[in-house]
Amino acid sequence: MTPNASAAPSSAPSRRSFLASTAVAAAAVAGGVPLLAACGGSQSQKKDGATSGKDAARILPTYVAQTVVRPDIPSKNGSSAGFSAAIAAATLKTSVPGKLGKGNTVRIMAPLWGSPPKSDNPWYKAMDEAIGVTTRWQNQDGNTYDEKLGAVLASSDVPDVVVVPGWNLTGKIPSAVNAKFADLGPYLSGDKVKDYPNLAAVPTDAWQRSIFGGALRGIPMPAPHVTNIAPFYRQDVFAKRGWQVPKSPDEFLAWAKEATAAKSKVWACDDMKWTAFNVFGVFPGSDKALWWNMVDGRLVNRIETEEYLEALEWTRKLYAAGVVHPDAFAQNQGDSGNRFTSGQVLVYNNDLSHWYSKTAEQAAQNPEFKIAAMDVFGPGGAAPKLFAQQPAGIFTFVSDKASEAVVRDFLAIANFCAAPYGTRERMLTDYGVEGTHFTYQKGLPVKNDTGLNQVTSAFDLTGDPAPYIAHPDQPDITRAQVEWQQRMGAFTTKTSFYGLTVTEPSQWTNLADDFEQLEDDVVRGRKKIGDVQRAVSDWKSKGGDQLRDWYRKLLDDTGSAAN
């Protein structure tokens, strides 16, 4: 249940909107920063590759849809489901009729953006009591979580449960996944998952993504596979100026030149590279495995495609025309969202969750403010060719040293936190205790200061239901977000390695790491398209062609998880 403006949570990203945070947006959806998949293999033997097809079928949990509460807007074309209305306390459903926990103590390490609450706070106590466990939280600064994670996993004292965001699966951390974490298959594979009905309702694609080294090791954060990057525009300004929303790259550039008034400190847009990749049909950049796709019978990497070069060239034209805000040229200076709300830029791209967050933020400051998202257009105004994102991006693991009793009590936590919208479990997880952490105002739950300080993303990181969007205070935005996803989903296809957690051989894992910086240099005019072409040639000679052969064999041996 996404809170309204006055009930906004701490800066920590929830499992449904984590990409909205600066830390994640910078690391997870930037053009060339991949989410490196964890190493494969059993706990005793490293195994590069992935698991799909019949091998995965033996591992995956049985899917059983959760029908406790039905969404107002059902999922379609890979979108989230939508809930446009608040559900009164008296009509909240129950998805966990009895305590599944048996009273064991579970130590949980997780990232936290903000100050951690005291260990004995009323929200922790209420959650523990409802689930039947005793949790001991080891919250770490989300901005430096990778450093702490690496140190902990290198030690002999690994907590019972560890949350690992996909963007932290780099360096030596991936190899620790198989070495340190348990196979949850004996508890969740097949019909075993029915002991945990909310986990049984987690989409199969998300579970597929949670297979690490041939074993079901992670509890996934389900995510819609539709692109999460939307080109937002100031709908209020467009209406005032009588502008039509551009429907092609050329129309956008022409409009941008007209709209820019640098002397008045107004620029058409911020950096548009993320949108350019979608406009020109570039394979998605959130995961190295998604960089590869079969094209006319040959496995091709995104950096080898004409679409990749076209996207960079169009973005370069925007910079060269002077329609991009100077702070975007400088990089790491200011915030694009603030430039947008202040009117210094009229278009920017970011996570879809900004549709709601910016509206809520500006409600009191600027009542005339109105944000909307352009539909992604293709070259020449044709329909776009979009590619699916991975269906999960945060994982929670259990130490292989944890006892069966602790494992089952953790699964009780995950099952409780995976409760759907409209349930008592979801309300407690998202808002805390009524009267202590929130009150109802005009039918909407609103957090007080205690709720804002105590009800963080902690429990929400351990389990979550199928993706949904719920803004009961802004039902129109709920519908707009979901319908945008549905429209974009109609143009979305899955690449060859969609849904797979792939382990690249260590000698090639960093082969393409310099491309993001090169992209940024090219669009800003510091380098040329020819420099990209030379870098691609170097990439191929230094191992890219060998890596292609490796991926092709992997695809031939295991098959694709896309369907």
C-alpha positions as CSV (number, residue, x, y, z in Angstrom):
1,M,0.0,0.0,0.0
2,T,1.8,3.0,-1.2
3,P,1.5,5.8,1.3
4,N,0.1,9.2,0.4
5,A,2.2,12.3,0.5
6,S,1.9,12.9,4.2
7,A,2.5,9.3,4.8
8,A,5.6,8.9,2.6
9,P,8.1,6.4,3.9
10,S,11.7,7.0,4.7
11,S,14.1,7.4,1.8
12,A,14.6,3.6,1.8
13,P,13.4,2.0,-1.4
14,S,10.5,-0.5,-1.0
15,R,10.7,-3.8,-2.9
16,R,8.1,-2.4,-5.4
17,S,9.8,1.0,-6.0
18,F,13.5,0.5,-5.2
19,L,14.6,1.8,-8.5
20,A,13.3,5.2,-7.6
21,S,16.1,5.7,-5.1
22,T,19.2,7.5,-6.3
23,A,21.5,4.7,-5.2
24,V,19.6,2.2,-7.3
25,A,18.8,4.3,-10.2
26,A,22.5,5.2,-10.6
27,A,23.6,1.6,-10.3
28,A,20.9,-0.5,-11.7
29,V,19.4,1.3,-14.7
30,A,22.3,3.4,-15.9
31,G,23.0,2.4,-19.5
32,G,26.0,0.2,-19.1
33,V,26.1,-0.8,-15.4
34,P,25.1,-4.4,-15.3
35,L,23.6,-6.4,-12.5
36,L,26.2,-9.2,-12.5
37,A,24.6,-12.6,-11.8
38,A,25.8,-14.8,-9.1
39,C,28.2,-17.6,-9.7
40,G,26.6,-20.9,-10.5
41,G,27.2,-24.4,-9.2
42,S,26.6,-26.3,-6.0
43,Q,27.9,-25.1,-2.7
44,S,30.9,-27.4,-3.0
45,Q,31.7,-26.8,-6.7
46,K,31.6,-23.7,-8.8
47,K,29.6,-23.9,-12.0
48,D,29.4,-21.2,-14.6
49,G,26.2,-20.9,-16.6
50,A,22.5,-20.9,-15.8
51,T,19.6,-23.3,-15.2
52,S,16.5,-23.4,-17.3
53,G,14.2,-25.9,-19.1
54,K,13.7,-29.3,-17.5
55,D,16.4,-28.7,-14.9
56,A,14.6,-25.6,-13.7
57,A,11.2,-27.3,-13.8
58,R,12.4,-29.7,-11.1
59,I,13.5,-26.8,-8.9
60,L,10.8,-24.2,-9.3
61,P,7.9,-23.8,-6.9
62,T,4.4,-24.5,-8.0
63,Y,2.5,-21.4,-8.9
64,V,-0.8,-20.9,-7.1
65,A,-2.5,-17.5,-7.7
66,Q,-3.5,-15.5,-4.6
67,T,-7.1,-14.5,-4.8
68,V,-7.6,-13.0,-1.4
69,V,-8.0,-9.5,-2.9
70,R,-8.5,-8.8,-6.6
71,P,-6.9,-5.7,-8.2
72,D,-9.0,-3.0,-9.8
73,I,-6.7,-3.1,-12.8
74,P,-5.4,-6.6,-13.5
75,S,-1.9,-7.1,-14.8
76,K,-1.6,-7.1,-18.6
77,N,1.4,-7.4,-21.0
78,G,3.8,-7.8,-18.1
79,S,2.5,-4.8,-16.1
80,S,2.0,-4.4,-12.4
81,A,-1.6,-4.9,-11.1
82,G,-3.3,-1.7,-10.0
83,F,-5.3,-0.8,-6.8
84,S,-6.9,2.6,-7.1
85,A,-8.8,2.7,-3.8
86,A,-8.0,2.4,-0.1
87,I,-9.4,-0.6,1.7
88,A,-11.1,0.2,5.0
89,A,-9.6,-1.5,8.1
90,A,-12.9,-3.4,8.7
91,T,-12.7,-5.0,5.3
92,L,-9.0,-6.0,5.2
93,K,-8.6,-9.7,4.4
94,T,-6.4,-12.3,6.1
95,S,-3.8,-14.2,4.0
96,V,-2.0,-15.8,7.0
97,P,-4.7,-17.2,9.2
98,G,-2.2,-18.6,11.8
99,K,1.3,-18.0,13.0
100,L,3.7,-20.0,10.9
101,G,6.7,-19.1,13.1
102,K,7.8,-21.3,15.9
103,G,9.5,-18.6,18.0
104,N,13.1,-19.0,16.8
105,T,15.5,-16.0,16.7
106,V,16.5,-15.0,13.1
107,R,19.4,-12.6,12.5
108,I,18.8,-10.6,9.3
109,M,21.3,-8.3,7.6
110,A,19.8,-5.8,5.1
111,P,20.5,-2.5,3.6
112,L,18.8,0.6,5.0
113,W,18.7,4.1,3.6
114,G,18.3,6.3,6.6
115,S,18.7,5.9,10.4
116,P,17.8,2.5,11.7
117,P,15.1,2.4,14.4
118,K,15.8,1.0,17.9
119,S,15.9,-2.8,18.1
120,D,12.9,-2.9,20.5
121,N,10.7,-0.5,18.6
122,P,6.9,-1.3,18.5
123,W,6.8,-2.1,14.8
124,Y,9.5,-4.8,15.1
125,K,7.7,-6.2,18.1
126,A,4.3,-6.2,16.4
127,M,5.7,-8.0,13.3
128,D,7.5,-10.6,15.4
129,E,4.3,-11.2,17.4
130,A,2.2,-11.6,14.3
131,I,4.6,-13.9,12.5
132,G,5.7,-15.9,15.6
133,V,9.5,-15.2,15.5
134,T,12.1,-13.1,17.1
135,T,14.1,-11.0,14.6
136,R,17.4,-9.4,15.2
137,W,18.2,-6.8,12.6
138,Q,21.6,-5.9,11.4
139,N,20.8,-2.9,9.2
140,Q,23.7,-1.5,7.2
141,D,24.0,1.8,5.2
142,G,22.5,1.1,1.8
143,N,24.9,3.5,0.1
144,T,28.0,1.4,1.2
145,Y,26.3,-1.9,1.5
146,D,28.5,-3.7,-1.0
147,E,31.6,-3.0,1.2
148,K,29.9,-4.4,4.3
149,L,28.4,-7.3,2.4
150,G,31.8,-8.3,1.0
151,A,33.4,-8.2,4.4
152,V,30.6,-10.2,6.1
153,L,30.5,-12.9,3.4
154,A,34.3,-13.2,3.6
155,S,34.1,-13.9,7.3
156,S,33.0,-17.0,9.2
157,D,30.1,-15.2,10.9
158,V,27.4,-14.8,8.3
159,P,23.9,-13.8,9.7
160,D,21.1,-16.3,9.3
161,V,19.5,-14.2,6.5
162,V,21.2,-11.8,4.2
163,V,19.5,-9.4,1.7
164,V,21.6,-9.0,-1.5
165,P,20.5,-6.3,-4.1
166,G,21.3,-7.4,-7.6
167,W,23.5,-4.3,-8.1
168,N,25.8,-5.5,-5.3
169,L,26.4,-8.9,-7.0
170,T,29.9,-7.8,-8.2
171,G,33.5,-8.6,-7.3
172,K,33.8,-11.6,-5.0
173,I,30.3,-11.4,-3.7
174,P,28.7,-13.6,-6.4
175,S,31.0,-16.5,-5.6
176,A,29.9,-16.3,-2.0
177,V,26.3,-16.9,-2.9
178,N,26.9,-20.6,-3.5
179,A,29.5,-21.0,-0.9
180,K,27.6,-19.4,2.0
181,F,23.9,-19.8,1.2
182,A,21.5,-22.7,1.5
183,D,19.4,-24.5,-1.1
184,L,15.8,-23.6,-0.3
185,G,14.5,-26.2,-2.8
186,P,13.7,-28.8,0.0
187,Y,11.3,-26.3,1.5
188,L,9.9,-24.6,-1.6
189,S,10.3,-26.6,-4.8
190,G,7.1,-28.0,-6.4
191,D,4.1,-28.4,-4.1
192,K,6.2,-27.8,-1.0
193,V,5.7,-24.1,-1.5
194,K,2.0,-24.5,-0.7
195,D,2.9,-24.5,2.9
196,Y,3.6,-20.8,2.3
197,P,0.6,-19.6,0.2
198,N,1.8,-16.0,-0.3
199,L,5.2,-17.3,-1.6
200,A,3.3,-19.7,-3.9
201,A,1.7,-16.7,-5.5
202,V,5.1,-15.2,-6.5
203,P,5.4,-15.3,-10.3
204,T,7.3,-18.2,-11.7
205,D,9.6,-15.9,-13.7
206,A,10.8,-14.3,-10.4
207,W,11.6,-17.7,-9.0
208,Q,13.5,-18.7,-12.2
209,R,15.7,-15.6,-11.6
210,S,16.4,-16.9,-8.1
211,I,18.1,-20.1,-9.2
212,F,21.8,-19.6,-8.4
213,G,24.2,-22.4,-9.3
214,G,21.5,-24.9,-10.1
215,A,19.7,-24.5,-6.8
216,L,16.8,-22.3,-5.6
217,R,18.7,-20.1,-3.2
218,G,17.0,-16.8,-3.2
219,I,13.6,-15.3,-2.2
220,P,13.1,-12.9,-5.1
221,M,11.7,-9.4,-5.3
222,P,9.2,-9.7,-8.1
223,A,9.2,-6.9,-10.6
224,P,7.2,-6.1,-13.8
225,H,9.3,-6.9,-16.8
226,V,8.1,-3.8,-18.7
227,T,10.7,-1.1,-18.9
228,N,10.7,1.0,-15.7
229,I,12.2,4.1,-17.4
230,A,9.6,6.6,-18.5
231,P,10.2,9.9,-20.4
232,F,8.3,12.3,-18.1
233,Y,7.1,15.7,-19.3
234,R,5.6,18.8,-17.7
235,Q,2.0,18.3,-18.9
236,D,0.9,21.6,-17.3
237,V,3.6,23.5,-19.3
238,F,2.8,21.6,-22.5
239,A,-0.9,22.5,-22.2
240,K,-0.1,26.1,-21.4
241,R,2.1,26.5,-24.4
242,G,-0.1,24.5,-26.8
243,W,2.7,21.9,-27.5
244,Q,1.9,18.5,-28.9
245,V,3.8,15.5,-27.4
246,P,6.5,14.5,-29.8
247,K,6.0,11.1,-31.5
248,S,9.4,10.5,-33.1
249,P,13.1,11.3,-32.5
250,D,13.0,14.1,-35.1
251,E,9.9,15.6,-33.7
252,F,11.4,15.6,-30.2
253,L,14.6,17.4,-31.4
254,A,12.5,20.0,-33.3
255,W,10.3,20.6,-30.2
256,A,13.4,20.7,-27.9
257,K,14.9,23.5,-30.0
258,E,11.7,25.5,-29.8
259,A,11.2,24.9,-26.1
260,T,14.7,25.8,-24.9
261,A,15.2,29.3,-23.6
262,A,18.7,29.2,-22.0
263,K,18.6,32.9,-21.1
264,S,15.5,32.3,-19.1
265,K,17.1,29.2,-17.6
266,V,14.7,26.8,-19.3
267,W,16.0,23.8,-21.2
268,A,13.9,21.2,-23.1
269,C,15.3,18.1,-21.4
270,D,17.8,16.5,-19.1
271,D,20.1,13.6,-20.2
272,M,17.9,11.3,-22.3
273,K,20.3,8.4,-22.9
274,W,18.1,5.9,-21.1
275,T,15.1,6.8,-23.2
276,A,17.2,6.8,-26.3
277,F,18.1,3.1,-25.8
278,N,14.3,2.3,-25.6
279,V,13.5,4.5,-28.6
280,F,16.0,2.8,-30.9
281,G,15.4,-0.7,-29.6
282,V,18.7,-1.4,-27.8
283,F,18.8,-4.6,-25.7
284,P,18.3,-3.7,-22.0
285,G,21.3,-2.7,-19.9
286,S,20.2,-3.8,-16.5
287,D,21.9,-7.2,-16.7
288,K,24.9,-8.4,-18.7
289,A,23.0,-11.5,-19.8
290,L,20.3,-9.3,-21.4
291,W,22.9,-7.7,-23.6
292,W,22.9,-10.8,-25.7
293,N,20.1,-11.8,-28.1
294,M,19.6,-14.0,-31.2
295,V,19.4,-11.9,-34.3
296,D,19.0,-13.7,-37.7
297,G,20.4,-16.9,-36.3
298,R,23.5,-15.2,-34.7
299,L,24.0,-14.3,-31.1
300,V,24.7,-10.5,-30.9
301,N,25.7,-8.2,-28.1
302,R,23.9,-4.9,-27.8
303,I,27.2,-2.9,-28.3
304,E,27.6,-4.5,-31.7
305,T,24.2,-3.3,-33.0
306,E,23.4,-0.3,-35.2
307,E,20.6,0.5,-32.8
308,Y,23.1,1.1,-30.0
309,L,25.1,3.6,-32.2
310,E,21.9,5.3,-33.4
311,A,20.7,5.8,-29.8
312,L,24.1,7.4,-28.8
313,E,24.0,9.6,-32.0
314,W,20.5,10.9,-31.3
315,T,21.4,11.7,-27.7
316,R,24.6,13.5,-28.9
317,K,22.4,15.6,-31.2
318,L,20.4,16.8,-28.2
319,Y,23.5,17.9,-26.4
320,A,25.0,19.5,-29.5
321,A,21.8,21.5,-30.1
322,G,22.1,23.0,-26.6
323,V,18.7,21.7,-25.5
324,V,20.0,19.6,-22.5
325,H,20.5,21.3,-19.1
326,P,24.2,22.2,-18.5
327,D,24.2,20.3,-15.2
328,A,23.4,17.1,-17.1
329,F,26.4,17.8,-19.3
330,A,28.5,18.2,-16.2
331,Q,27.2,15.0,-14.6
332,N,26.8,14.3,-10.9
333,Q,25.8,17.9,-10.4
334,G,22.4,18.6,-8.9
335,D,19.3,16.4,-9.4
336,S,17.4,15.9,-12.6
337,G,14.1,15.6,-10.7
338,N,14.6,18.9,-9.0
339,R,15.4,20.6,-12.3
340,F,12.2,19.1,-13.6
341,T,9.9,20.3,-10.8
342,S,11.5,23.7,-10.7
343,G,10.8,24.2,-14.4
344,Q,14.4,24.3,-15.5
345,V,13.8,21.2,-17.7
346,L,10.6,20.1,-19.2
347,V,11.4,16.5,-19.9
348,Y,13.5,14.0,-18.0
349,N,13.6,10.2,-17.8
350,N,13.5,8.2,-14.6
351,D,11.8,5.4,-12.8
352,L,8.1,5.1,-13.3
353,S,7.5,5.6,-9.6
354,H,8.4,9.3,-10.0
355,W,5.0,9.8,-11.6
356,Y,3.5,9.5,-8.1
357,S,6.4,10.8,-6.0
358,K,6.7,14.1,-7.9
359,T,3.0,14.6,-7.8
360,A,2.8,14.1,-4.1
361,E,5.9,16.3,-3.5
362,Q,4.5,19.2,-5.5
363,A,0.9,19.0,-4.3
364,A,1.3,21.8,-1.7
365,Q,4.2,23.7,-3.3
366,N,2.8,24.0,-6.8
367,P,-0.9,23.1,-7.3
368,E,-0.7,23.6,-11.0
369,F,2.1,21.1,-11.4
370,K,1.2,18.1,-13.5
371,I,3.5,15.3,-14.7
372,A,2.8,12.7,-17.4
373,A,4.8,10.1,-19.2
374,M,5.3,10.1,-23.0
375,D,4.7,6.8,-24.7
376,V,8.0,5.5,-26.0
377,F,8.2,6.1,-29.8
378,G,10.3,4.4,-32.3
379,P,12.5,5.7,-35.2
380,G,10.5,7.7,-37.7
381,G,7.5,7.6,-35.4
382,A,7.1,3.8,-35.8
383,A,6.0,1.6,-32.9
384,P,8.9,1.1,-30.5
385,K,10.7,-2.2,-30.1
386,L,11.2,-2.7,-26.4
387,F,12.9,-5.5,-24.5
388,A,11.9,-7.1,-21.2
389,Q,13.8,-6.3,-18.0
390,Q,14.6,-9.0,-15.5
391,P,11.6,-10.1,-13.4
392,A,13.5,-9.9,-10.1
393,G,16.3,-7.7,-8.8
394,I,16.7,-8.1,-5.1
395,F,17.3,-11.5,-3.4
396,T,17.2,-12.7,0.2
397,F,19.3,-15.7,1.1
398,V,19.6,-18.0,4.1
399,S,22.9,-19.1,5.5
400,D,23.8,-22.7,4.8
401,K,24.7,-23.0,8.5
402,A,21.2,-22.1,9.6
403,S,19.2,-24.9,11.3
404,E,16.0,-26.2,9.6
405,A,14.0,-24.5,12.4
406,V,15.5,-21.1,11.6
407,V,15.0,-21.6,7.8
408,R,11.4,-22.4,8.3
409,D,10.9,-19.4,10.6
410,F,12.5,-17.2,8.0
411,L,10.1,-18.6,5.4
412,A,7.3,-17.7,7.8
413,I,8.6,-14.1,7.7
414,A,8.9,-14.1,3.9
415,N,5.4,-15.5,3.5
416,F,3.9,-12.9,5.9
417,C,5.7,-10.1,4.0
418,A,4.6,-11.4,0.6
419,A,0.9,-10.8,1.6
420,P,-1.0,-8.9,-1.1
421,Y,-2.5,-5.4,-1.0
422,G,-5.7,-5.3,1.0
423,T,-4.7,-7.7,3.7
424,R,-4.0,-7.2,7.4
425,E,-0.5,-8.5,6.9
426,R,0.3,-6.0,4.1
427,M,-1.1,-3.2,6.2
428,L,1.1,-4.1,9.2
429,T,4.2,-4.5,7.0
430,D,3.7,-1.2,5.2
431,Y,2.2,1.0,7.9
432,G,2.8,-0.5,11.3
433,V,0.3,-0.4,14.2
434,E,-2.8,1.8,13.9
435,G,-2.7,4.5,16.6
436,T,1.0,4.0,17.1
437,H,2.4,4.4,13.6
438,F,-0.5,5.7,11.6
439,T,-4.1,6.9,11.7
440,Y,-6.8,7.0,9.1
441,Q,-7.6,10.4,7.6
442,K,-10.4,10.6,5.1
443,G,-10.3,6.9,4.7
444,L,-6.5,6.8,4.0
445,P,-3.8,5.5,6.3
446,V,-1.3,8.3,7.1
447,K,1.9,7.7,9.0
448,N,2.8,9.9,12.0
449,D,6.3,10.8,12.9
450,T,6.8,7.5,14.8
451,G,5.7,5.6,11.8
452,L,8.0,7.5,9.5
453,N,10.9,6.8,11.8
454,Q,10.2,3.2,12.6
455,V,8.4,1.6,9.7
456,T,11.2,1.3,7.2
457,S,11.9,-1.1,4.4
458,A,13.4,-3.7,6.7
459,F,10.7,-6.4,6.6
460,D,9.6,-5.4,3.1
461,L,13.0,-6.6,1.8
462,T,12.4,-10.2,3.0
463,G,9.4,-11.0,0.9
464,D,6.9,-9.3,-1.5
465,P,3.9,-10.3,-3.6
466,A,3.5,-10.0,-7.4
467,P,4.2,-6.4,-8.6
468,Y,1.4,-3.9,-7.9
469,I,0.9,-0.2,-7.8
470,A,-1.5,1.3,-5.2
471,H,-2.0,5.1,-4.7
472,P,-5.4,5.4,-3.0
473,D,-4.8,9.1,-2.6
474,Q,-4.0,9.5,-6.3
475,P,-6.2,6.9,-8.1
476,D,-5.7,8.6,-11.5
477,I,-2.0,8.2,-11.2
478,T,-2.4,4.5,-10.3
479,R,-4.4,3.9,-13.4
480,A,-2.0,6.1,-15.6
481,Q,1.1,4.2,-14.4
482,V,-0.4,0.8,-14.9
483,E,-1.9,1.7,-18.3
484,W,1.4,3.1,-19.4
485,Q,3.1,-0.2,-18.5
486,Q,0.4,-2.1,-20.4
487,R,0.8,0.0,-23.5
488,M,4.6,-0.4,-23.4
489,G,4.2,-4.0,-22.6
490,A,2.4,-4.6,-25.9
491,F,5.7,-3.7,-27.7
492,T,7.9,-5.7,-25.4
493,T,9.7,-8.9,-26.2
494,K,12.0,-11.1,-24.1
495,T,15.6,-11.5,-25.1
496,S,17.3,-15.0,-25.2
497,F,18.5,-14.9,-21.6
498,Y,15.5,-13.2,-20.0
499,G,14.8,-14.6,-16.5
500,L,18.1,-16.4,-16.1
501,T,20.8,-15.7,-13.5
502,V,23.9,-16.2,-15.6
503,T,27.4,-16.6,-14.4
504,E,30.0,-15.4,-16.8
505,P,33.5,-17.0,-16.6
506,S,35.6,-14.7,-14.4
507,Q,38.1,-13.9,-17.1
508,W,35.4,-12.0,-19.1
509,T,33.1,-10.5,-16.4
510,N,34.7,-7.0,-16.6
511,L,35.2,-7.0,-20.4
512,A,32.6,-4.4,-21.1
513,D,32.9,-2.3,-17.9
514,D,34.3,0.8,-19.7
515,F,31.4,1.2,-22.1
516,E,29.1,3.3,-19.9
517,Q,31.8,6.0,-19.5
518,L,32.4,5.8,-23.2
519,E,28.7,6.3,-23.9
520,D,28.6,9.3,-21.6
521,D,31.7,10.8,-23.3
522,V,30.2,10.3,-26.8
523,V,26.8,11.9,-26.1
524,R,28.6,14.9,-24.6
525,G,30.9,15.3,-27.6
526,R,34.1,14.3,-25.8
527,K,34.4,11.2,-27.9
528,K,33.0,10.1,-31.3
529,I,31.0,7.2,-32.6
530,G,34.2,5.9,-34.2
531,D,35.6,5.6,-30.7
532,V,32.8,3.3,-29.8
533,Q,33.3,1.2,-33.0
534,R,37.0,0.8,-32.1
535,A,36.1,-0.1,-28.5
536,V,33.8,-2.8,-29.9
537,S,36.6,-4.2,-32.0
538,D,38.9,-4.3,-29.0
539,W,36.2,-6.0,-27.0
540,K,35.8,-8.7,-29.6
541,S,39.5,-9.3,-29.9
542,K,40.1,-9.3,-26.1
543,G,37.4,-12.0,-25.4
544,G,34.1,-10.8,-26.7
545,D,33.9,-13.4,-29.5
546,Q,34.9,-16.1,-27.1
547,L,32.3,-14.9,-24.7
548,R,29.8,-15.1,-27.5
549,D,30.7,-18.7,-28.2
550,W,30.3,-19.4,-24.5
551,Y,26.8,-17.8,-24.3
552,R,25.8,-19.6,-27.5
553,K,26.8,-23.0,-26.0
554,L,25.0,-22.1,-22.8
555,L,21.8,-21.3,-24.8
556,D,22.1,-24.5,-26.8
557,D,22.7,-26.6,-23.7
558,T,20.1,-25.1,-21.3
559,G,17.6,-23.4,-23.6
560,S,16.0,-20.0,-23.0
561,A,13.6,-19.2,-20.1
562,A,11.8,-16.7,-22.3
563,N,8.3,-17.6,-23.5
